[in-house]
Amino acid sequence: MKLSATKLLLLLLIFVTTENAGYGQTKIHVSTTATTPVYLFNNQAKTIPLKGLATKKIASINMGSAYALVFDSLLSKYASIKSFESSLYKTDSLHLDNLMGDHLKFYTTLIIQLTAQSLNDPEVIQFITENQKRKELIIAGFGELSLLKKLDFFTGPVIWNTAVNAIGTEQSAQLIFGGIAAKGTLKQTVSAKYKVGAGYATEKTRLRYSTPESVGIRSADLDSIDMIAAEAIREKATPSAVVLVIKDGNVIFNKAYGSHTYDGTMPTKLTDIYDLASVTKVSATTMSAMKLYDQKKIALDKTIGDYIPNARQSNKSDIKIRELLTHQSGVTAVSFYLNLKPEDHSADSSKAYPVKVADGYYFKPGYFQEMFWPAFLRAPLKNRGEYLYTDMNMYVMKEIVEWQSGTPIDNYVQNQFYKPLGMYTAGFLPRNRFEKEQIIPTEEEGNFRKSLLHGYVHDPGASLMGGISGHAGLFASANDLGILYQMMLNKGTYGGERYLKSETVSLFTSKQSATSRRALGFDMSNPDTTKAYPSKLTTPGTYGHTGFTGICVWVDPKNNLIYVFLSNRVHPKITEKLYQLNIRSRIQDVIYRALPK
């Protein structure tokens, strides 16, 4: 398109919005009640709240708002967003059409922030006019309602907020994704298009980012979480931590503590990505098994031999899926990496050594098929039917997921869950997608890889499988785990879309036998014992999992509560202090004591 002599510059610097929250900080500003109504217009196609996130590439374009960082920070909690700053106007060096061709052509959805000033700019109006023909446009406008008449030509959704401040900005951003509901209708006619009574209502479909007071909790009653986290760092139990609390679908507490390492040079951020260790078992492998169970591609009383042909002549053939998921299969651990030979790995990548296990450590291909799986099939069974927690069960579940889905597990779980849910940090092999600085380092390992593990899975067995396994290898931020488990708490739905059947969620998260407290894949709380687990205040029916790197996630359906704790307690070396100080459970106790009585 050809424009007039007045040119609009969208700043060449393109940045991904991140939360720069350090020790004791939180970036949630939303007030307990909305001070002004948020209006939604032109939503006859039900575009808002946004759906289909897996197929959308979203750009946020700021046309002069002073609160763009706040707006984009909230948007980035729901999906991967690229932010374009346009506060520097008018230059002859960059035309809007050039911008469109060079930068925005890759995006399907443009969210445009408008103010009174930008609505009076004919270049902005022409930009919107042209691009609504070719892309999905959503306008978030701020200012007097009378400004709406300048958008009579626009056919896409308009979110309008008369509050020109941080709180109003956060409300508008959350409404786009269904974090809050739209309810406002016009009390007066603004134009021929925007008349009295205009305005669409929507429902809340995703997490809302709010305050403890919004769910009847006093913020002061959660203050001791800061002290417990500070104790963990001071006592060298972990250099960093992130705590996330969700109540009634509202994120009411989200803080980052400490630094990536004890040198303190890189403060922890809310968007940092952690090695989830065994939380992989429930957040990737069990989720995949649940989906395949829904699709009738996996049955709990079918066996390993039913699904994996080369296991049929082994003593593992008749082990049921149910036994694997409850850790009652009798399979025994296989020792593998201690028997590696020097010629099995190389310091350089090559055709002979393509599997990157760590920086400067490459392994030969075929480890699982040639070394692990044959050893596993030869291993004896012991005490089948009794509870014995072992990674081996989830090694096998990964194979079954891949046989029955026809897809590598990392791709399967991305496509079925993480992408459509908006969990853009979650996944295996994070170094392939993110800068190292966003990933929390784990151990300075001395026995096997002999290097700092930074963005490579801590678990040695998972590393030899190329970083993708059924028991370890998943990385994510706290917010993304919160999204996944809110979907579970919702009995399989999130963002207006269904991911799992309600009855499947209920089945997999309920106790299965008198032999152990385990559900199917998930660990269960055991509060009514002398050694209460994970906290003496949890309720029966609470489910979740822990991870070796210092991770936990617990979901309490009775209290509509989710607790996520992330840490790297294995840095620089493995320490038991996180357990000895009972950090995770003590924080959980604080949360329970704060709940409304």
C-alpha positions as CSV (number, residue, x, y, z in Angstrom):
1,M,0.0,0.0,0.0
2,K,1.1,3.6,-0.7
3,L,0.9,6.1,2.1
4,S,1.0,9.9,2.3
5,A,4.1,11.8,3.2
6,T,3.4,11.4,6.9
7,K,5.2,8.2,7.9
8,L,4.7,6.0,11.0
9,L,7.7,4.3,12.5
10,L,7.3,1.1,14.4
11,L,10.6,0.9,16.3
12,L,13.0,-1.6,14.7
13,L,13.7,-3.1,18.0
14,I,11.4,-6.1,18.3
15,F,11.3,-7.7,21.8
16,V,9.7,-10.6,23.5
17,T,8.0,-9.3,26.7
18,T,9.4,-10.8,29.9
19,E,8.7,-10.4,33.6
20,N,11.8,-9.0,35.3
21,A,10.7,-10.0,38.8
22,G,13.5,-10.5,41.2
23,Y,13.6,-11.5,44.9
24,G,10.4,-10.8,46.7
25,Q,8.8,-9.1,43.7
26,T,5.6,-9.8,41.8
27,K,4.3,-8.2,38.7
28,I,0.6,-8.6,39.4
29,H,-1.1,-5.2,39.8
30,V,-4.7,-6.0,39.2
31,S,-7.0,-4.6,41.8
32,T,-9.5,-6.8,43.6
33,T,-12.5,-5.2,41.8
34,A,-12.7,-3.5,38.5
35,T,-12.9,0.3,38.9
36,T,-14.4,0.8,35.4
37,P,-16.3,-1.4,33.0
38,V,-14.5,-3.0,30.1
39,Y,-16.5,-2.9,26.9
40,L,-16.4,-5.4,24.1
41,F,-17.8,-4.6,20.7
42,N,-18.0,-6.3,17.3
43,N,-17.7,-9.8,18.8
44,Q,-20.5,-11.3,16.7
45,A,-18.1,-14.0,15.5
46,K,-17.1,-14.8,19.1
47,T,-13.5,-14.1,18.4
48,I,-13.0,-13.0,22.0
49,P,-11.9,-14.8,24.1
50,L,-9.3,-15.9,21.7
51,K,-9.2,-19.6,20.8
52,G,-7.1,-21.8,18.5
53,L,-3.8,-20.5,20.0
54,A,-1.8,-23.4,18.3
55,T,-2.4,-21.9,14.9
56,K,-2.1,-18.2,15.8
57,K,1.0,-16.1,15.6
58,I,0.3,-13.0,17.6
59,A,1.9,-9.6,17.5
60,S,1.0,-6.7,19.9
61,I,1.5,-3.3,18.4
62,N,1.6,-0.3,20.6
63,M,0.3,2.9,19.0
64,G,1.3,5.3,21.7
65,S,0.1,3.8,25.0
66,A,2.2,4.6,28.1
67,Y,1.3,1.2,29.5
68,A,2.4,-1.1,26.7
69,L,4.8,-3.0,28.9
70,V,2.0,-3.7,31.4
71,F,-0.3,-4.8,28.6
72,D,2.2,-7.0,26.8
73,S,3.3,-8.6,30.1
74,L,-0.3,-9.8,30.7
75,L,-0.7,-11.0,27.2
76,S,2.5,-13.0,27.4
77,K,1.0,-15.0,30.3
78,Y,-1.5,-16.5,27.9
79,A,0.4,-17.0,24.7
80,S,3.7,-16.3,22.9
81,I,3.6,-12.6,21.9
82,K,5.9,-10.5,19.9
83,S,5.8,-6.8,20.9
84,F,6.3,-3.9,18.5
85,E,6.8,-0.5,20.1
86,S,5.4,2.4,18.1
87,S,5.8,5.2,20.5
88,L,8.4,6.9,18.3
89,Y,6.4,8.4,15.5
90,K,7.0,10.0,12.1
91,T,10.2,9.3,10.2
92,D,10.9,9.1,6.5
93,S,13.1,6.0,7.0
94,L,10.4,3.4,7.4
95,H,7.0,3.2,5.7
96,L,4.1,1.2,7.1
97,D,4.0,-0.9,4.0
98,N,7.7,-1.8,4.5
99,L,7.0,-2.6,8.1
100,M,4.1,-4.9,7.0
101,G,6.3,-6.6,4.5
102,D,9.4,-7.0,6.6
103,H,8.1,-7.7,10.1
104,L,4.3,-8.4,10.4
105,K,3.9,-10.8,7.4
106,F,4.6,-13.7,9.7
107,Y,1.8,-12.9,12.1
108,T,-1.8,-14.0,11.8
109,T,-3.3,-11.8,14.6
110,L,-2.5,-8.2,15.4
111,I,-3.5,-6.7,18.8
112,I,-3.3,-2.9,18.4
113,Q,-3.3,-0.6,21.4
114,L,-4.9,2.8,20.6
115,T,-5.1,6.1,22.5
116,A,-6.8,9.4,21.8
117,Q,-3.6,10.6,20.1
118,S,-3.2,7.6,17.8
119,L,-6.8,7.6,16.8
120,N,-6.4,11.2,15.5
121,D,-3.5,10.1,13.3
122,P,-4.7,9.3,9.7
123,E,-1.7,7.0,9.2
124,V,-2.9,4.8,12.0
125,I,-6.4,4.7,10.7
126,Q,-5.1,3.8,7.2
127,F,-2.9,1.1,8.7
128,I,-5.9,-0.5,10.4
129,T,-8.1,-0.1,7.4
130,E,-5.7,-1.9,5.1
131,N,-4.7,-4.7,7.5
132,Q,-8.2,-5.7,8.6
133,K,-8.6,-7.0,5.0
134,R,-5.8,-9.5,5.4
135,K,-5.3,-10.3,9.1
136,E,-7.2,-10.9,12.3
137,L,-7.1,-7.5,14.0
138,I,-8.1,-6.8,17.6
139,I,-8.2,-3.3,18.9
140,A,-7.6,-2.4,22.6
141,G,-8.6,1.2,23.0
142,F,-8.2,3.5,26.0
143,G,-9.8,6.9,26.7
144,E,-13.2,8.6,26.5
145,L,-16.0,6.6,25.0
146,S,-16.6,9.4,22.5
147,L,-13.5,8.2,20.7
148,L,-15.3,5.1,19.5
149,K,-16.9,7.0,16.7
150,K,-13.5,7.0,15.0
151,L,-13.7,3.2,14.7
152,D,-17.1,3.0,13.0
153,F,-15.3,1.6,9.9
154,F,-13.6,-1.2,11.9
155,T,-15.2,-4.7,11.7
156,G,-13.1,-6.7,14.1
157,P,-13.4,-6.9,17.9
158,V,-12.9,-3.7,19.9
159,I,-12.1,-3.8,23.6
160,W,-12.5,-0.4,25.1
161,N,-11.5,0.8,28.5
162,T,-12.1,4.4,29.8
163,A,-9.4,3.9,32.5
164,V,-6.1,5.1,31.1
165,N,-3.9,3.5,33.8
166,A,-2.1,0.2,34.6
167,I,-5.1,-1.4,36.1
168,G,-7.4,-0.7,33.1
169,T,-4.6,-1.9,30.8
170,E,-4.3,-5.2,32.6
171,Q,-8.1,-5.7,32.5
172,S,-8.2,-5.2,28.8
173,A,-5.3,-7.6,28.2
174,Q,-6.9,-10.3,30.3
175,L,-10.3,-9.9,28.6
176,I,-8.8,-10.7,25.2
177,F,-7.9,-14.2,26.4
178,G,-10.8,-14.8,28.8
179,G,-8.9,-14.1,32.1
180,I,-11.9,-11.8,32.9
181,A,-15.3,-11.6,31.5
182,A,-16.8,-8.7,29.4
183,K,-20.0,-7.3,30.8
184,G,-20.2,-3.6,30.0
185,T,-22.9,-2.1,27.7
186,L,-23.1,1.5,26.5
187,K,-25.4,3.8,28.5
188,Q,-25.4,6.4,25.8
189,T,-25.1,6.4,22.0
190,V,-21.7,7.3,20.8
191,S,-22.2,6.9,17.0
192,A,-24.4,5.3,14.4
193,K,-22.5,2.0,15.1
194,Y,-22.0,2.3,18.9
195,K,-25.5,2.8,20.3
196,V,-27.1,2.5,23.7
197,G,-27.0,-1.1,24.9
198,A,-24.1,-2.1,22.6
199,G,-21.6,-4.4,24.1
200,Y,-21.0,-8.2,24.2
201,A,-20.8,-10.3,27.3
202,T,-18.2,-13.1,27.6
203,E,-17.3,-15.7,30.2
204,K,-14.1,-16.2,32.1
205,T,-12.3,-19.1,30.4
206,R,-8.6,-18.8,31.4
207,L,-6.6,-17.9,34.4
208,R,-7.1,-14.4,35.9
209,Y,-4.1,-12.6,37.4
210,S,-5.3,-11.0,40.5
211,T,-4.6,-10.6,44.2
212,P,-5.2,-12.7,47.3
213,E,-8.0,-10.4,48.4
214,S,-10.0,-11.3,45.2
215,V,-10.6,-14.7,46.7
216,G,-11.0,-13.7,50.3
217,I,-7.4,-14.1,51.4
218,R,-5.3,-11.4,53.1
219,S,-2.1,-10.7,51.3
220,A,-0.4,-10.3,54.7
221,D,-1.2,-14.0,55.5
222,L,1.1,-15.1,52.6
223,D,4.0,-12.9,53.6
224,S,5.8,-15.7,55.4
225,I,6.3,-17.4,52.1
226,D,9.0,-14.7,51.5
227,M,10.7,-15.6,54.7
228,I,10.8,-19.3,54.0
229,A,12.1,-18.7,50.5
230,A,14.8,-16.4,51.9
231,E,15.7,-19.1,54.4
232,A,16.1,-21.7,51.6
233,I,18.5,-19.4,49.7
234,R,20.4,-18.3,52.8
235,E,20.9,-21.9,53.9
236,K,22.1,-22.9,50.4
237,A,19.2,-25.2,49.9
238,T,18.7,-23.7,46.4
239,P,19.9,-20.5,44.7
240,S,16.6,-19.8,43.1
241,A,12.9,-20.4,43.5
242,V,9.5,-19.5,42.0
243,V,6.3,-19.9,43.9
244,L,2.9,-19.8,42.1
245,V,-0.5,-20.1,43.9
246,I,-3.8,-20.4,42.0
247,K,-7.2,-20.2,43.8
248,D,-10.6,-20.5,42.1
249,G,-9.0,-19.9,38.7
250,N,-7.1,-16.8,39.9
251,V,-3.3,-16.5,40.1
252,I,-3.1,-14.8,43.5
253,F,0.6,-15.2,44.3
254,N,3.5,-15.4,41.9
255,K,7.0,-14.5,43.0
256,A,10.6,-15.2,42.0
257,Y,13.4,-15.5,44.5
258,G,17.1,-15.5,44.5
259,S,19.3,-15.8,41.4
260,H,20.2,-18.4,38.9
261,T,23.3,-19.2,40.8
262,Y,24.8,-18.3,44.2
263,D,26.9,-15.6,42.6
264,G,23.8,-13.4,42.4
265,T,24.6,-12.0,39.0
266,M,21.3,-13.0,37.3
267,P,18.1,-12.5,39.4
268,T,15.4,-15.0,39.0
269,K,12.5,-14.0,36.8
270,L,8.9,-15.3,36.7
271,T,9.4,-16.3,33.1
272,D,12.5,-18.4,33.8
273,I,12.5,-22.0,32.6
274,Y,13.3,-24.9,35.0
275,D,14.2,-28.5,34.6
276,L,11.0,-30.3,35.9
277,A,12.7,-33.7,36.4
278,S,10.0,-36.3,37.4
279,V,7.2,-33.8,37.1
280,T,7.7,-34.8,33.4
281,K,6.0,-38.1,34.4
282,V,2.7,-36.4,34.9
283,S,3.0,-33.3,32.8
284,A,4.0,-35.0,29.6
285,T,3.8,-38.8,29.8
286,T,0.6,-39.2,31.9
287,M,-1.1,-36.4,30.0
288,S,-0.3,-38.2,26.7
289,A,-1.6,-41.5,28.1
290,M,-4.8,-39.8,29.2
291,K,-5.4,-38.4,25.7
292,L,-4.8,-41.8,24.1
293,Y,-7.1,-43.4,26.7
294,D,-9.8,-40.9,25.6
295,Q,-9.2,-41.9,22.0
296,K,-9.4,-45.6,23.0
297,K,-5.8,-46.1,21.8
298,I,-4.7,-47.2,25.3
299,A,-6.6,-49.4,27.7
300,L,-5.5,-49.7,31.3
301,D,-5.8,-53.5,31.4
302,K,-3.9,-54.0,28.1
303,T,-0.3,-55.1,28.4
304,I,3.1,-54.0,27.3
305,G,3.1,-57.0,24.9
306,D,-0.2,-55.8,23.4
307,Y,1.4,-52.5,22.4
308,I,5.2,-53.2,21.9
309,P,5.8,-56.2,19.6
310,N,9.5,-56.8,20.6
311,A,8.5,-57.1,24.3
312,R,6.2,-60.1,23.7
313,Q,8.9,-62.8,24.3
314,S,10.1,-61.2,27.5
315,N,9.0,-61.4,31.1
316,K,7.5,-57.9,30.7
317,S,4.9,-59.0,28.1
318,D,1.9,-59.3,30.4
319,I,2.5,-56.3,32.6
320,K,-0.6,-54.1,32.4
321,I,-0.6,-50.4,31.7
322,R,-2.4,-49.9,35.0
323,E,0.6,-51.5,36.8
324,L,3.1,-49.2,35.1
325,L,1.1,-46.1,36.0
326,T,0.7,-47.1,39.7
327,H,4.3,-48.2,40.0
328,Q,3.3,-51.8,40.9
329,S,4.8,-53.5,37.8
330,G,7.7,-55.2,39.5
331,V,10.2,-53.9,36.9
332,T,13.6,-53.2,38.3
333,A,16.1,-50.5,37.6
334,V,18.6,-50.9,34.8
335,S,22.1,-49.4,35.3
336,F,23.3,-47.9,32.1
337,Y,25.5,-44.8,32.1
338,L,28.0,-46.2,34.6
339,N,29.0,-48.7,32.0
340,L,29.6,-46.3,29.2
341,K,33.0,-46.5,27.4
342,P,35.1,-43.6,26.3
343,E,34.4,-44.4,22.6
344,D,30.7,-44.0,23.2
345,H,30.9,-40.2,23.2
346,S,32.9,-37.4,21.7
347,A,33.6,-33.7,22.4
348,D,32.5,-32.8,18.9
349,S,29.3,-33.3,16.9
350,S,29.5,-35.6,13.9
351,K,27.5,-38.2,12.0
352,A,28.9,-40.8,14.3
353,Y,28.1,-38.7,17.4
354,P,24.9,-36.7,16.7
355,V,23.2,-36.8,20.1
356,K,24.0,-33.7,22.2
357,V,24.0,-34.6,25.8
358,A,25.6,-31.4,27.1
359,D,27.9,-28.6,25.9
360,G,30.9,-30.4,24.5
361,Y,29.5,-33.9,25.0
362,Y,28.0,-35.8,22.0
363,F,26.8,-39.4,22.1
364,K,26.4,-42.0,19.5
365,P,22.8,-42.7,18.2
366,G,20.7,-45.8,19.1
367,Y,21.4,-45.8,22.8
368,F,17.9,-46.7,23.7
369,Q,17.3,-49.4,21.1
370,E,20.8,-51.0,21.3
371,M,21.7,-50.6,25.0
372,F,18.8,-49.7,27.3
373,W,15.8,-51.6,25.9
374,P,17.6,-55.0,25.5
375,A,18.9,-54.7,29.1
376,F,15.5,-53.7,30.3
377,L,13.8,-56.7,28.7
378,R,16.4,-59.1,30.3
379,A,16.1,-57.6,33.8
380,P,14.2,-59.7,36.4
381,L,10.8,-58.8,37.9
382,K,10.7,-58.4,41.7
383,N,7.7,-58.1,44.0
384,R,5.1,-57.5,41.2
385,G,1.9,-56.0,42.6
386,E,3.8,-54.2,45.4
387,Y,4.4,-50.5,45.3
388,L,7.9,-49.6,44.1
389,Y,8.4,-46.1,42.6
390,T,10.8,-46.3,39.7
391,D,11.6,-44.4,36.5
392,M,11.6,-47.6,34.5
393,N,7.8,-47.6,34.4
394,M,7.8,-44.3,32.5
395,Y,10.5,-45.3,30.2
396,V,8.1,-48.0,29.0
397,M,5.1,-45.6,29.0
398,K,6.9,-43.3,26.6
399,E,7.4,-46.2,24.2
400,I,3.7,-47.1,24.4
401,V,2.6,-43.5,23.9
402,E,4.8,-43.3,20.7
403,W,3.6,-46.7,19.4
404,Q,0.0,-45.8,19.9
405,S,0.1,-42.2,18.7
406,G,2.6,-42.8,15.9
407,T,4.4,-39.6,17.0
408,P,7.4,-38.8,19.2
409,I,6.2,-37.9,22.6
410,D,7.7,-34.4,22.6
411,N,5.8,-33.6,19.4
412,Y,2.6,-35.3,20.7
413,V,2.4,-33.5,23.9
414,Q,3.2,-30.2,22.3
415,N,0.5,-30.5,19.7
416,Q,-2.2,-32.0,22.0
417,F,-1.6,-29.8,25.0
418,Y,1.1,-27.2,25.2
419,K,0.6,-25.2,22.0
420,P,-3.2,-25.0,22.1
421,L,-3.1,-24.2,25.9
422,G,-0.7,-21.3,25.2
423,M,2.2,-23.0,27.2
424,Y,4.9,-21.6,25.0
425,T,7.8,-22.2,27.5
426,A,6.9,-25.9,28.1
427,G,8.7,-28.6,26.2
428,F,11.7,-30.7,25.8
429,L,15.1,-29.5,24.6
430,P,14.7,-25.9,25.6
431,R,18.1,-24.8,24.2
432,N,16.6,-25.3,20.7
433,R,14.0,-22.6,21.4
434,F,15.2,-20.2,24.1
435,E,18.3,-18.3,25.0
436,K,20.4,-19.9,27.7
437,E,19.9,-16.9,30.0
438,Q,16.2,-17.8,30.3
439,I,16.9,-21.3,31.5
440,I,17.9,-22.1,35.1
441,P,21.2,-24.1,35.4
442,T,21.3,-27.3,37.3
443,E,24.3,-29.4,38.5
444,E,28.0,-28.9,37.9
445,E,28.2,-32.6,37.1
446,G,31.5,-34.4,37.7
447,N,30.9,-38.0,37.1
448,F,29.2,-38.4,33.7
449,R,29.1,-35.2,31.5
450,K,31.7,-33.4,33.6
451,S,30.2,-29.9,32.9
452,L,27.6,-27.4,34.1
453,L,24.2,-28.6,32.9
454,H,22.5,-25.6,31.5
455,G,19.4,-26.3,29.4
456,Y,20.2,-30.0,29.2
457,V,18.2,-32.5,31.2
458,H,19.8,-33.2,34.6
459,D,18.7,-36.9,34.6
460,P,21.5,-39.0,33.0
461,G,19.3,-41.6,31.5
462,A,17.1,-39.0,29.8
463,S,20.1,-37.3,28.5
464,L,21.3,-40.4,26.7
465,M,17.9,-40.6,25.0
466,G,18.6,-37.2,23.5
467,G,16.9,-35.3,26.3
468,I,13.5,-36.8,25.6
469,S,12.2,-39.4,27.9
470,G,9.0,-40.4,29.7
471,H,10.4,-39.8,33.2
472,A,12.4,-36.6,32.7
473,G,13.4,-34.0,30.2
474,L,10.5,-31.5,30.4
475,F,11.3,-27.9,31.0
476,A,8.8,-25.1,31.7
477,S,8.0,-21.9,33.6
478,A,5.7,-21.8,36.7
479,N,3.0,-20.0,34.8
480,D,2.9,-22.7,32.1
481,L,2.5,-25.4,34.8
482,G,-0.3,-23.4,36.3
483,I,-2.1,-23.3,33.0
484,L,-1.8,-27.1,32.5
485,Y,-3.0,-27.9,36.0
486,Q,-5.9,-25.4,35.8
487,M,-7.0,-27.4,32.8
488,M,-6.9,-30.5,35.0
489,L,-8.7,-28.7,37.8
490,N,-11.4,-27.7,35.3
491,K,-11.9,-31.4,34.5
492,G,-10.2,-31.2,31.1
493,T,-11.3,-27.8,29.7
494,Y,-9.5,-24.5,29.4
495,G,-9.9,-21.4,27.2
496,G,-13.3,-22.7,26.0
497,E,-11.8,-25.9,24.6
498,R,-11.8,-29.4,25.8
499,Y,-8.6,-31.4,26.1
500,L,-9.6,-34.4,28.1
501,K,-12.9,-36.0,29.1
502,S,-14.0,-35.2,32.6
503,E,-14.3,-38.8,33.6
504,T,-10.8,-39.5,32.4
505,V,-9.4,-36.7,34.7
506,S,-11.3,-38.1,37.6
507,L,-10.1,-41.7,36.9
508,F,-6.4,-40.8,36.5
509,T,-6.4,-38.6,39.6
510,S,-8.0,-41.0,42.0
511,K,-6.3,-43.7,44.2
512,Q,-6.2,-47.1,42.5
513,S,-5.3,-49.6,45.1
514,A,-4.8,-50.3,48.8
515,T,-1.2,-51.1,48.1
516,S,-0.1,-47.5,47.7
517,R,-1.3,-43.9,47.7
518,R,-0.7,-43.5,44.0
519,A,-3.2,-42.6,41.3
520,L,-2.6,-43.4,37.6
521,G,0.7,-41.6,37.0
522,F,0.0,-39.0,39.7
523,D,1.1,-39.0,43.3
524,M,-1.6,-38.4,45.9
525,S,-1.6,-36.7,49.2
526,N,-1.5,-38.6,52.5
527,P,-2.4,-36.0,55.1
528,D,-3.9,-38.3,57.8
529,T,-0.7,-40.0,58.9
530,T,2.1,-39.4,61.3
531,K,4.3,-38.5,58.3
532,A,1.8,-36.4,56.5
533,Y,2.6,-35.9,52.8
534,P,3.1,-33.4,51.1
535,S,1.7,-31.2,53.8
536,K,-0.3,-32.0,57.0
537,L,-2.9,-29.5,55.8
538,T,-3.7,-30.9,52.3
539,T,-7.0,-32.6,51.8
540,P,-7.7,-36.1,50.7
541,G,-7.9,-36.2,46.9
542,T,-5.0,-33.8,46.3
543,Y,-2.8,-35.0,43.5
544,G,0.4,-33.9,41.8
545,H,4.1,-34.9,41.7
546,T,7.6,-33.8,42.8
547,G,10.8,-33.6,40.9
548,F,14.4,-34.4,41.8
549,T,15.7,-30.9,40.9
550,G,13.5,-29.4,43.6
551,I,10.1,-29.1,41.9
552,C,6.5,-29.8,43.0
553,V,3.0,-29.2,41.7
554,W,-0.1,-30.1,43.8
555,V,-3.7,-29.7,42.8
556,D,-6.4,-29.7,45.5
557,P,-9.9,-30.1,44.0
558,K,-11.7,-29.6,47.3
559,N,-10.2,-26.2,47.8
560,N,-9.9,-25.4,44.1
561,L,-6.2,-24.7,44.7
562,I,-3.0,-25.2,42.8
563,Y,0.5,-24.9,44.3
564,V,3.6,-24.8,42.1
565,F,7.2,-24.6,43.5
566,L,10.2,-24.5,41.2
567,S,13.9,-24.6,42.3
568,N,17.3,-25.8,41.2
569,R,18.4,-27.3,44.5
570,V,20.9,-29.5,42.6
571,H,23.0,-26.4,41.8
572,P,26.0,-26.4,42.0
573,K,25.9,-29.8,43.6
574,I,23.1,-32.0,44.8
575,T,22.0,-31.1,48.3
576,E,19.4,-32.5,50.7
577,K,18.8,-29.2,52.5
578,L,15.5,-28.4,50.6
579,Y,14.1,-31.6,52.1
580,Q,15.8,-31.2,55.5
581,L,14.4,-27.7,55.9
582,N,11.0,-28.9,54.6
583,I,10.8,-25.8,52.4
584,R,8.1,-26.9,50.0
585,S,5.7,-28.3,52.6
586,R,6.2,-25.3,54.9
587,I,5.2,-22.9,52.1
588,Q,2.2,-25.2,51.3
589,D,1.2,-25.0,55.0
590,V,1.3,-21.2,54.8
591,I,-1.1,-21.3,51.8
592,Y,-3.5,-23.6,53.6
593,R,-3.6,-21.5,56.7
594,A,-4.4,-18.4,54.7
595,L,-7.5,-19.9,53.0
596,P,-10.8,-18.5,54.0
597,K,-12.3,-20.4,56.9
